[in-house]
Amino acid sequence: MDMRPLKHFLSLTESLHFGRASDACHVSPSTLSRSIRQLEDSLGVPLFERDNRHVELTRQGRIFQEYAREALEQWELLRHALMEETQALSGEISIYCSVTASYSFLYELLSDFRARHPRIEIKLHTGDPAESVSRVLAGEEDMAITPRPRTLPEALAFKPMTTSPLVFIAPRDGAPWIPATPEVPKPEQWRQVPMILSESGLAREHSNTWFKALGIAPHIYAQVAGNEAIVSMVGLGFGVGVVPKIVLDNSPLVDRIRILPVKPELPHYDVGLCVAQRRLKSPLIRALWAEA
């Protein structure tokens, strides 16, 4: 069975850009356009509204998007179940994680797995860990290495791999706005401290809770996507940040940073592997899940 048209369609729904989608599918833009037209002709409805500048899903396209994801998932389940009988799993697994997680966890996770399953291809995507859970639940990724959410969605399975504290970090060279007594936080000391925080995610939630308990709102200098960017901006002297200690420990800028002994300490959080519960039916996913 040729499932490529469905894969082409789903790639275009993610990027909404024919050039980027054709690159992701390793086909020419004309081939991608032909696949979409054939699907639309077969269904008798437009799946996209498009002009020279914009590509958007139609209402029918959003309905077909759910079908396409389910159809590909069921096809992969059947194919892998048949292959499992021959003990020769093959296919692709996509993993989403931060840059830090890619070199902190992936080698240990994948080294033995690749030796046992050489025909399984790993596709790695890196980005803001705050997006991990939503990408997995939306079916955009098979798995993600991510902090455990405060409330774990029922549709998500999570397997802890390590625990990391959240820490306040400041430039090692000092600055006049760094609180003199962080172990005894006072509102007047922290009110004007330039803070560099994540746009969203667990670290941001805990930071907001800490400042709320102090009775003030954080003075935001910058909101960024990705903990590595926070470390870089703090190292350059732009402000105080909040990051998982594991990010700092693995950063090339660790010598430019110092940890502030802030009290009360921010909570630790679990870092682990997450996957949609329904995807654990896949022999490929189960095989990698067992490695964690």
N, C-alpha and C positions, 0 to 999 in steps of 0.2 A: 504493500500500500504506500502511496506517495503522500506523506504528511507535510511535505514542504510548503504547500500553499497556506496551511494553517499556521505554520511557523512564521512564514513571511507576514501574514496578517497580524499575528500577535506582536511581532517585532515592531511593526509600524504603529500599533496601538500604544506601545511604550514610548517611542520617540516622537511620534507624530511628525516625522521628517523623512521623506523618501531617501535622501542621500545617506543619512545616518543608519536608517533601517537596512538599506541595501548593503552598506559596509558590514553591519552586524551579521547579515545573512550570507555574506560573501557572494553576492550576485550583483548584476548591474541594475541601475535604477529602472531600465526598461523591462528587465525580467521581473522585478518586483511589481511594477505597474501592471504587467500582464497577469501575474498571479492574482492581484486584487480584482482586476476586471473580470477574470474568469469566475472568481467567487461571487462577485456581484451579479454576473449573468446567470449563474446557477441558482442563486437565491431569489433573483428578480427584484432586489432592493439595493439602494446605495448603502454602503457601509461607512463611507467617509464623505464629508463635505470638504472639497479642496479647490484652491485657486493657486495663483502664483506665489502667494505668501503664506497661506495657512492650510493646515490639515487638521480636521476635527472628526471625531467619531459621531455618527448619527445615532439616533435612538436605536435603530435596528442593529447598528454596529456594536453598541454596548451589549445588547442581548446576545449577539453572535460571539462576542468576546468571551462570555461565560461558557458558551457551548464549546468554543475552540479550546479553551484551557482544559475543560473536563474531558474532551475527546482525546487530546494529546496525552493527558495524564492516564486515562484508561488504556490507551494504546501502549504507553510505556510500561504500565503494570503488566499487561498481557505479554508483551515481548520479553520483559525481564523475568517473568515467572517461567516462561518456556526455556529461557537461557539458563535459569537457575538449576534446572534439571540436569544440565550438562556441566554444571560447576564452572561456567565460563561467562561471568557477568561482563557486559560491555555497555557503553553508553556515556552519558554526561551527567555530572552533578555540578550545579552552580553553588558557590559559597560566597556570601557577602560578609565583610568584616572591615574593621579599621586598619590603617596601615600598621599600627603597633601590633594588633592581633595577628596580622599576616606573618610577622616574623617572630612573634612570641609563642604562638600555638601551632601554626600550620605544619611546621617541620615534624614535630613530635606526633601530630595527629595523622599526617599523611605518609610518612616514610614507610612504615610497615604495610599500610593499606595499599600503597602503590605497588609494593613487591608482590602482594597477594592477588591484586586485581589490576594487572597492567593494561587491560583493555578499557578501563574506566577513565575517562578524561575529566579532569577537574577544571572548571571555569571559575576563576577568582575575580570578584568585583570588590573594590575597596571604596569606602566613603564614610559618611557620618554614622556612627553607631546608633544614633537616635532614630535612624530610618530602618534599622534592621528588622524589627518585628513587623512593621507594616509591609515591607517588601516580601517577607516570607509568607505572611497571611494573604497577600494579594496574588501569590503565585509567581512573582517576579524572580524569586530565588528559591532554590531547594532548601538551603540551610543558611544559618548565619551564626557567627560568633558575636555575642552581645551581652551586655549586662542584663541580669534578670529584671523584668519590669516589677514595679511595686505590686501590681495586680496582674497575674499571669492569665492571659485569655484562655478560655476553655479549649479553643481549637489549636493551642500551641503546646508542644512538648519541649521541655527544657532540661538539659543535663549539665550540672555545674562542672567546671574545669578548674577554677581557682577563685580566690577571694582577693579583692584589692581595696584598700582604704581610699577614700576621697581626701585630698589634701589641698590646703591653700598654699599657693606658691608665689614667690616674689623675686624680683631681680637680686642676684647676689651682691651687686655693687651698691645696693641701697637706694633709697629715694625719700624725700621729706614726707611723703604721704603714707609711707608704710607704718602701720600702728606700732607704737613703742612697746605696748604690753599686750600682744595678741592672746596670751594665755588668760588675760582678764579683759575680755572685750567690752568696750564702752561705746555707746552710740555716737558720741562726739568724735571718737577716733576713726570710726568706720564710715561716717556719713559722706565724706568727700574722697574716700579711697576709690580711684578708678578701677573698676572691675571688668575683667575680660571673661565672659561666660559663654557657655554653649547656648545656641539658639533654643534648643529644646532637649528633652531626654532626662534621664535619671539624675545626672549631675546637676542640671539646672534646677530640677525640682527640689533636691536637697539643699542647694544654695539658697533658693528662695525661702525655704522653710527656716533656714538658719538666720537669715536677715530679718524675717518676720518675727522670730522669737526675740531678736535684739530690739525690735520696735522701730526699725527703719527699713526703707527700700534701698536696694543696692544702687550705687551711682555707676551706671553702665557706661564704660568707655567703648566697648565693642562686644557684639554678639557674633560668634563665629560657628561654623559647621566643622566639627572635628577637633579632638583634643590636642592633636599635634600642633595645630595652628595657635592654640592658646599658649602652649609652651613657648613657641617662637616669639609671640608678641610680648610675653612676660620677660623672656630673655633679652629682648630689645629695650626693656624698660618702660613699656607703655602702661603697665598696671599690675594688679594682683589677679591671679586666676585660680580656678578650681578644676583639678583634673584627677583621674585615678592615678595612684602612685605608680602603677605598672607602666603607665605611659611615660612618666618622668624617668623611671629607672632605665627605660630603653631608648631615651632620647639622646641624640648627639649633643644637645645643648644642656645636659644635666649639670655641667660645671658652671653654667651661668645662672643657675637657679638655686634658691634655698626654700626649704619648707618652713612655713610659719607655724609655730606651736599653738595653733588656735584651739581654744576651749569654748564651748564644748566641741568635741571632735565631730566631724561629719560621719554618717554611717558608712560602714563597709558595704560593698555590694559584690554579689556573685557574678562572675563572668563564665559563660558557658556556651554550649551549642544549642540552638533552637531549630525546630522544624515543625511544620504544620502536621497535626496528628494524622490527617488523611494520607500524607506522603510517606508515613512509616509502613504503608502497605507495599511500597516499592522495594524489591530486593536490593537495589543499589543503595537506596537511602538507609535501609536497615543495616547493610554491611558497614557503612561508614559510621552510623549511629553506635554500633557495637564497639567501634574503636575508641570512642571518646571516654 
